[in-house]
Amino acid sequence: MGSPRAGRCRCAGCSYEIGVDAWTFHQELVAELEADEKAFFERVRQRTEHLRSLVPAWQRTH
C-alpha cells in the first residue's frame, strides 16, 4: 500500500483507500489469526456473543 494522503493508505492494485488506523488494526488482526487461528476465532465468538447480548431480546433476529 502506498500513502497518497496523510493518514491514508492506498492499494496499488485497485486504488482502494483506507485510514492508517484501520490498516494497522487489520494488520494486527491478521497477525493474531496467523499466530493462533483457534484462539483468534474463539475471541471472535466471545466478542460476537457479548455484542449480541447487548441487543434487546425483542430486536434479536436469532
C-alpha positions, 0 to 999 in steps of 0.5 A: 500500500502506498500513502497518497494522503496523510493518514491514508493508505492506498492499494496499488492494485485497485486504488482502494483507500483506507485510514492508517488506523484501520490498516494497522488494526487489520494488520494486527488482526491478521497477525493474531489469526496467523499466530493462533487461528483457534484462539483468534476465532474463539475471541471472535465468538466471545466478542460476537456473543457479548455484542449480541447480548447487548441487543434487546431480546425483542430486536434479536433476529436469532 
